[in-house]
Amino acid sequence: MSAEAQITSTEYIKHHLQNLTYGKLPAGYQRHDGEVLQGDTWTLAHSAQEAKAMGFNAFNVDTLGISLVLGLLFIILFRKVAKSVSAGVPSGAQNFVEWIIEFIDNSVRGSFTGRNPMVAPLALTIFVWIFMMNFMDLVPIDWLPKLAAWLTGNPHLFFKVVPTTDPNATFGMSISVFFLVLYYSIKMKGVGGFVGELTLQPFGKFGLPANLFLEGVNLIAKPVSLALRLFGNMYAGEMIFILIAIMGAAWTGFSVGNATLFGSQVLLSLGWGIFHILIVTLQAFIFMTLTIVYLDMAHQEHH
């Protein structure tokens, strides 16, 4: 979005909530500029309608790119600290990393009763990675989209900077956890034990249909609740930052595309941003804790 563009508040909101989507449009599709495609075409979507038409043959480039960059940053920083660990006076970075690891270790010890060396590293990865993705919500709403637009030369480029406001990302993580729960449930209890839990609890063999329904809903609710809780809270926080940017532009008398140029967005976002730090951290902690609890339940014969 160019600084000169005169856009409505509705257009501003829609622009910031749309992902940069790359996918395949079918032959015969009429694009935003009137062009009719002669064959299946891989391209960037120029509207929400084009992104919808791509269906499952699409990738949210901004979500994947930012998630990957933050994941690599997490690995590089922790690896660098691990290679420079000193038995003497620790550096500030070493103190910080050791504090995080101790916090994760205490969380795992308090919630996981089984024996599995994979759980603690998984919990560490989930907490730090989700926290870093959530933390992108504290970057002023227009800064990175404007930078991406300037680098590409496309002033109307979509660019969503908070991966956890994309349900594809939150469901991807929650489904991965769900598969781990299924794997360890079968590994620890056997196929018969796992099926028995779904069909024989809580009413015994005479209540098999009711048991299967209740336990099935309980099982499926785990990844759904994990994904929607994280997505809903971060999406709401992002929406508030967008509304603050619009309000700041209205107060200063400039178009919404110009709000950040005069610092109004930064000032108005400060109070909400300070409070939002709690939400950013809490959502990462909740996702991690529930993952530990679900894996603990998978390692138990009865729950």
N, C-alpha and C positions, 0 to 999 in steps of 0.2 A: 504494500500500500504506500503510495507516494505521500510525502508531506503536504503536497499541494492539493491532493484529492479531496473534493467535497463529498463526503459520504454521510449517510444517515446512521443513526445509532444502531438500527436493525442490521444494516449492512456490515457495520463494524463488528457487531457481536457474531454474526454468521461467519465472517471472515476469520475471526480468531478461534472459532470452534471447529473449523474445517481442517482436516489433515491434508498434508501433501501426499496425494495418492498416485501411485504408478500402477497401471494395470492394462488389461486388454479390452478394448471396445470392439463389439461385434461388427461385422460387415453390414452396411446399410444404416449404421447409426448416424444421425445428424448432430454434429457438434455445435458448440456455442456460437461459432462464427458462421454457421450455415453449411459448412462442408459436410458432405455425405461420404462416409468411408466406403471404399471399394472392396476392402478386405479387412480381416481381423487385424487390429492395430494396437501395438503396445505404446502407451503414451502417458503423460501426466494429465490428471483430471483438471479441468478448468472450472468446474462447478460441482456442487453436491450431487446434482443429477447425473453427471458423468461418472463420478465416483460410485454411485449406486448402480449404474449400468454395468460397471466392471465386475460386480459381484465378488465371488471368491478369487477371481483371477486378478487380485490387486494386492499391493503392499503399501502400507503407510510409511513412506520413506522417512519422515521426520521422527516418528516413534522408534523405528528400527535404528536409525542413525544415532539419535541421542542416547538411547538405551545402550547401544554398543560402545559409544565413546565413554559413557559414565562407567560401564562395566570394566572397560580396559583401564580407565583411570584408577578405579578401585584396586585392581590387580597390581598395577604398576606401583602405586603408593605403598600398599601393604608389603609387596615384595621388596621394595627399596628399604623399608624400615626393617624388615626381617633380616636382610643381608648386612645391615649396619648395627645390629643389636649389640649393645655394650653391657658388660657386667658392672661397669663403674657407674658414673653419674649418667643417667639416661638423658637423651635429648627430649625436647618437647614433643616431637613427632612420635618417639618411642613411648613416652608416657601416655600419649593419646591413644595409640593403637593398643597398648597393654590394657588400658582402662576399658576400651571397647571389648576386647577379648575376654577380660575378666567378667564384664557385665553379661556377655553372651553365655559364658560358661556357667555362671550362677543361675541364669534363666533356664538353661538346659537341665542342670542338676535339680532344680526345683520343680520341673514339670515333666521330665522324662525319667521313667523308672527302669527302662530296659537297658540293654547294652548294645550300642551301635555307634561306632566311631564316625559314621557319616553325618549324624544329626547335628553336632556342634558346628562343623564347617558349613553345613547347609543353612543353619540358623544365622550364622555370621554373614554369609553371602546375601541371604534374603534381607536381613535388617539393613546392612550398609547400602546395598544396591537400591532397595526401595526408598530409603531415606534420601539418597542422592537424586533419584528421579523426582521424588516429591519436592526436594529443595529447589528444583528448577522453577517451581511456582513462585518463589520469592524474587526471581529476576523480573525487573519491570516489564510489563506485558508487551510493550512494543519494541524493545531493544533488539532481541534476536530476530524476530520477523523482519524488521527493517534492515538488519545486517544481511540476512539471507536474500532479501529483495535487491539490495544494493550489489551484492556479489554476483547474482544471477542476471541482473539487468531487467528483472521482471517485477514491476512495482505491485502487481496483483498476486504475487506468489503466496500460496497458503503455506503456513509454517507453524505447527503447534509444538510448543517447546516442553510441555510436561507430559512425558510418556504415560504416567498413571491416570491421566484424564482420557486416555484411549482404552475402551473396554477390551480391545484386542490384546493389549499388553497385560492388563490385570487378569483376564481369563486365561491367557497363555501361562502365566505364573501359577495360578490356582489349579489349572488342569494338570500341570506338571507335578504339583504337590499331591493331587488326587491320584495320579498314576503311582506315585511312590507309596501312598497309603494302601492302594490295592495290592501292589507288589509285596509289601511287607506283611499285609494281612494274610495273604496266601502263603508266603514263605514261612511265617511263624506258626500258623494254625493249620496249614494244609488246605487243599481245596474243600475237603469235607467239613473242616472246622469253620471255614469262612462262609460256606453255603449254609451251614447249621446256624450260624449267628444271624443270617438274613432271614431264615425260615422258621426257626424254633424260638426266637425271643421276641417279645417278652411273655407270650401266652402259651408256649409249649406247642406240641405237634398238632393239637386240635385247633389251633388258631393260625394255621399256616398262611392263609390269604391275608389276614390282618397283619401278621408278623412281617410278611414280605413287603406289604405296602408301607408299613411304618418304618421298617429298617431301610427300605429302598429310598424313601423320601429323606430320611436322616442322612443316608450316604450321599445322595446327590446334592443335598443342601450344603454340604461342606465346601465344594469348590465354588458353588454359586454365591454363597454368603461371603467367602473370602474375596472373590473378584468384585462383587457389587459394593461391598463395604468400602474397599479402597477406592474404587472408581467414583462412587457417589460423593464421598467426602472431598476428594481432590477436584472433581468436576465442579462442585459447589464453590470451593475456594477460588478456583480459576474464574468462575462466573462473577464472583464478587470483585475480584481485581479488575475485570473488564468493565463492570459497572462503575467502579471508582474512577477508571480512566475516562469514561464518558462524562461522569459528573465533574471531574477536574477540567475537562475541556469546556464544559458549559460554563463553569465558574470563571474561567479565564477569557471566555469569549472567542476561543479558537475552535476550528473544526476538530473532531475527535482524532483525526490523523496527526494533528500537530501537538497533542497534549503533552507528550514526553519532552518535546523540544524546550518547553518552558519550565520543566521541573515539577509541574503541578501533580503529575501522576506519582512521582516519588514521594512527595510530601503527604498526599492523601493516602497512599498505600502503606505508609510507615506504621500506623497504629494497627491496621489489620494484619500487616506482615509480621509484627512482633507477636501477636496472638497466634497467627498461623504457624509459627515455628513449633508451637505445641502440637498442632494438628499433624504437621508433617512428621514429627517424631513419633507421635502416638500411633498413627496409622501403620508406620513401619514396624513398630513394636507389636501391635495387635496381630498383624499378618504373621510375624515371626512366631509369636507365642502360640497362636492357633495351629500353625504348622507343627510345632513341637508337640502340642497336645494331641493332634490327630495321629501323628506317628506313634506316640505313646499308646494310644488306644489300639492302633494296629498291631502293636507288640503284645498286647494283653489278650488272654484267652477269653475273658468275659469283661464287658463294660456296661 
